């Protein structure tokens, strides 16, 4: 598992790539080994993921009758949704890159995608904490969440441009494929597994 120092190093590389500085590639391990190690980012995301699950459980129970209770099954289902959100984007990226003969770009794309998920998870947890502890902040949080999503799209598009070159249509398509279908799948799975708060 990468150490905290290594993770900081990887995040510094991402920041350089967002700024369109090619030196950022030297901070990231984009080899096949680095691709596999990038999935350790999931473990680094456990604290914010746990917080989001607790908030989701609270939101679910608040929308249900008072006598409703939830057990391990709800967290297991949330785990399935979370797993899908980590596994599906690399698969979609691989298919698109294969179709357009950019197979050699698969490792750097997945490495970037996995490590970019780390700051996103913590920032999302921060917004959840604000919702939980600051009454009446829902409107502001919605705006902040929208700003976070726009920042993610902007950052990912710039990094993918650094990886794939100056092909705006392909970069735009890859960005959308990495973000939109996983969001739709997450929403579908939450409803299918009956863990979506009614209302």
PELINHU-V541620 format. One record per helix or strand of 2 or more residues. SS is the DSSP state (2 for helix, 1 for strand). FROM is the first residue (numbers start at 1). TO is the last residue. If there is no record, write none. Layout:
ss & from & to
SS & FROM & TO
SS & FROM & TO
//
This chain:
ss & from & to
2 & 4 & 18
2 & 22 & 27
2 & 32 & 44
2 & 46 & 62
2 & 72 & 99
2 & 103 & 133
2 & 138 & 164
2 & 168 & 192
//
